């Protein structure tokens, strides 16, 4: 079954995230699975503790873990209260499940994908496990690890429309697969508009020819959207997106995460944070490796 998996690990802005997940699932006619996960192993062994040699770090970590566990014990009750409140305000027929689990988040996502097949992972743009007063915890980028697309939702918005999408392309071989999958997962929504956006660093003949060719490929292989094509000519993609989005009303930004290439810098730690927080819009991320396995 087509499933949206909302992965929660904090109560921070939880109500807004759950409301957004229900609203999105209703618009796309997809099942919603809400899982509050406590993955202490992720924190304690999944990455390197920066500042762990600072006096008092261990005590500070124990206090943080105690807080996580307290929230975890209350999570299911709170999620059910929020869910009941949502349906009082928005009566809808949505198939949903609620679960709490002390487990590996990566295992949980992988098993859900294996069982449900068509899964879209929903996550907050809030980094739960950073901000220890005695140091910073680095941990693996979940986008690199999970076998499904990831929709990163600003944790301060309660709902958003799913009509206007922007796909930022660098003419990658997997772009067409990502765009076709986007068309599939949004099949339940009406009146969809898709802007294909490219930042043309140079405007020579070869660059123009690639742009024309890519537009033709998209038109010939993608349906279900009203298509629009826009290009910019800025020094980098961050500036191009910032300038374009400041003048356009769009609902979701879609990006292909490449191992190497045009958008590689967007997914360094600082650039990822910029993209998923600066524009204050949901960001749907496809991973090159996952798409390369699809036919």
C-alpha positions in Angstrom: 0.0 0.0 0.0 1.2 3.5 -0.7 2.4 4.8 2.7 3.6 8.0 4.2 5.9 7.2 7.2 6.1 10.1 9.7 9.2 9.5 11.8 9.1 11.4 15.1 11.8 11.5 17.8 10.9 14.6 19.8 7.8 16.4 21.0 9.0 19.7 19.7 6.3 21.0 17.4 4.9 17.5 17.2 1.3 18.7 16.7 2.1 20.7 13.7 4.1 17.9 12.1 1.2 15.4 12.7 -1.3 17.9 11.3 0.9 18.4 8.2 1.3 14.6 7.7 -2.5 14.0 7.9 -3.2 16.9 5.5 -0.6 15.7 3.0 -1.8 12.1 3.2 -5.4 13.2 2.6 -4.4 15.2 -0.4 -2.4 12.4 -1.9 -4.8 9.6 -0.9 -2.0 7.7 0.9 -1.9 5.7 4.2 -0.2 7.4 7.1 2.0 5.5 9.6 3.2 7.6 12.6 6.1 6.2 14.5 7.7 7.8 17.5 11.2 6.3 17.7 13.7 6.4 20.5 17.1 5.5 18.9 19.6 6.1 21.7 22.1 3.8 19.8 22.0 6.3 17.0 23.2 9.0 19.4 25.7 7.0 21.5 27.4 5.0 18.7 26.0 6.3 15.4 28.4 9.1 15.2 31.3 10.8 16.8 30.9 12.9 20.0 32.4 16.3 19.5 33.2 17.7 22.9 33.0 14.4 24.7 36.3 15.1 26.4 34.9 18.2 28.0 34.5 17.9 31.7 30.9 17.1 32.6 30.0 15.8 29.1 29.0 12.3 30.4 26.7 13.8 33.0 25.2 16.1 30.4 24.5 13.3 28.0 22.8 11.2 30.8 20.5 14.1 31.4 19.7 14.4 27.7 19.0 10.7 27.5 16.7 10.9 30.5 14.7 13.6 28.8 14.4 11.6 25.6 13.2 8.6 27.6 10.6 10.6 29.5 9.2 12.0 26.2 9.2 8.5 24.7 7.1 7.1 27.5 4.5 9.9 27.0 4.6 9.9 23.2 1.8 7.5 22.3 -0.7 9.2 24.6 0.2 12.6 23.2 0.0 11.4 19.5 -3.4 9.9 20.1 -4.6 13.1 21.7 -3.3 15.2 18.8 -4.8 12.8 16.2 -8.3 13.0 17.9 -8.0 16.8 17.9 -7.1 16.8 14.2 -10.1 14.7 13.2 -12.4 16.9 15.3 -11.3 19.9 13.2 -10.9 18.0 9.9 -13.2 15.0 9.6 -11.5 12.8 7.0 -11.3 9.1 6.0 -7.6 8.4 6.3 -6.1 5.0 7.0 -3.5 5.5 9.7 -1.4 3.6 12.3 0.4 4.8 15.4 3.4 3.1 16.9 6.2 3.8 19.4 9.4 1.9 19.2 12.8 1.8 20.9 14.8 0.7 17.9 17.1 1.7 15.1 15.4 4.3 12.9 17.2 2.9 9.9 16.0 -0.6 10.5 12.5 0.7 11.1 12.5 2.6 7.8 14.1 -0.3 5.8 11.6 -2.8 7.2 8.7 -0.5 6.4 9.9 -0.1 2.8 10.4 -3.8 2.4 6.8 -4.5 3.7 4.9 -1.6 2.2 7.0 -1.1 -1.0 5.9 2.5 -1.9 7.0 4.6 1.1 7.7 8.3 1.5 9.5 9.1 4.6 8.4 12.3 6.4 10.7 14.1 8.8 11.0 17.4 10.6 13.8 19.8 9.6 14.6 20.1 13.3 17.8 18.3 14.2 16.9 16.5 17.5 20.3 15.3 18.5 22.3 18.5 18.2 22.6 21.1 20.8 23.9 19.4 23.8 25.2 22.1 26.2 28.5 20.3 26.6 29.2 19.5 23.0 27.7 18.7 19.6 26.7 15.2 18.3 27.4 14.4 14.7 25.5 11.5 13.3 25.0 9.9 9.8 22.8 11.8 7.3 19.6 9.7 7.2 19.0 10.7 3.6 22.1 8.7 2.6 20.9 5.6 4.4 17.2 5.1 3.8 15.9 3.2 0.7 13.1 5.7 -0.1 12.5 9.4 -0.9 12.5 11.8 2.1 10.2 14.7 2.5 11.7 17.2 5.0 8.9 19.3 6.6 9.4 22.6 8.3 8.3 21.9 11.8 6.6 25.2 12.3 4.0 24.8 9.5 0.7 23.0 10.2 -0.4 22.3 6.7 0.7 23.0 3.1 -0.7 22.6 -0.4 0.5 20.0 -2.8 -0.2 21.8 -6.1 3.0 23.6 -7.1 6.3 21.8 -7.2 9.8 23.0 -8.2 12.3 20.4 -9.4 15.9 21.7 -9.4 17.8 19.8 -12.1 21.4 19.5 -13.1 20.7 17.3 -16.0 21.4 14.1 -14.1 20.7 10.7 -15.6 18.3 9.9 -12.7 16.3 13.1 -13.0 13.6 11.6 -15.2 13.1 8.7 -12.8 12.7 11.1 -9.9 10.2 13.2 -11.8 8.2 10.2 -12.9 8.1 8.9 -9.3 7.0 12.4 -8.2 4.1 12.1 -10.7 3.2 8.7 -9.3 3.2 9.6 -5.6 1.2 12.7 -6.3 -1.3 10.9 -8.5 -4.1 11.5 -5.9 -3.8 15.3 -6.1 -5.5 17.5 -8.7 -4.3 20.5 -10.6 -0.6 19.8 -10.2 2.0 22.3 -11.5 5.7 21.4 -11.9 8.4 23.9 -12.6 11.7 22.4 -13.9 14.4 24.7 -12.8 18.0 24.8 -13.9 20.8 27.2 -13.0 22.9 27.8 -16.2 26.3 28.8 -14.9 27.3 29.6 -18.5 25.1 30.5 -21.4 27.2 29.1 -24.2 25.8 27.1 -27.1 26.4 23.7 -25.5 24.6 24.8 -22.3 21.6 26.0 -24.2 21.5 22.8 -26.3 21.5 20.7 -23.1 18.6 22.7 -21.7 16.5 22.4 -24.8 17.2 18.7 -24.9 16.3 18.1 -21.3 13.0 20.0 -21.7 12.2 17.7 -24.6 12.9 14.6 -22.6 10.7 15.8 -19.7 7.8 16.7 -22.0 8.0 13.3 -23.8 8.3 11.1 -20.7 6.4 12.8 -17.9 2.6 13.3 -17.5 0.2 14.3 -14.8 1.7 17.8 -14.4 1.2 21.2 -16.0 4.8 21.8 -16.9 6.8 25.0 -16.8 10.5 25.5 -17.5 12.7 28.2 -15.9 16.4 28.8 -15.9 18.7 31.2 -14.1 22.2 32.4 -14.6 23.8 32.8 -11.2 27.2 31.9 -9.8 25.8 29.0 -7.7 22.5 27.1 -7.2 21.9 28.5 -3.7 21.8 32.1 -5.1 19.7 31.0 -8.1 17.1 29.2 -5.9 17.0 32.1 -3.4 16.4 34.7 -6.1 13.8 32.6 -7.9 11.8 31.5 -4.9 11.6 35.0 -3.5 9.3 35.9 -6.4 7.4 32.7 -6.9 4.7 30.9 -4.9 5.7 27.2 -4.7 4.7 24.5 -2.3 7.4 21.9 -2.4 11.1 22.0 -3.6 12.3 18.7 -5.1 16.0 17.9 -5.4 18.1 14.8 -6.4 20.9 14.1 -4.0 23.9 13.1 -6.0 27.0 11.3 -4.7 29.0 13.8 -6.8 28.0 16.6 -9.0 26.1 19.8 -9.3 24.1 19.5 -6.0 26.9 17.8 -4.0 27.6 21.0 -2.1 23.9 21.5 -1.2 24.2 18.4 1.0 27.3 19.3 3.0 26.1 19.8 6.6 25.9 23.5 6.4 24.2 23.6 2.9 21.6 21.0 3.8 20.6 23.0 6.8 20.4 26.1 4.6 18.1 24.4 2.1 15.7 22.8 4.5 15.4 25.8 6.8 16.0 29.0 4.8 13.1 28.6 2.3 10.6 27.5 5.0 9.1 25.0 2.5 9.0 21.2 2.4 11.9 19.7 0.6 11.5 16.4 -1.2 14.9 14.6 -1.6 15.5 11.7 -3.9 18.8 9.8 -3.6 20.7 8.9 -6.8 21.6 5.4 -5.5 18.0 4.5 -4.8 16.8 5.6 -8.2 19.6 3.9 -10.0 18.2 0.6 -8.7 14.8 1.2 -10.3 14.1 0.2 -13.9 
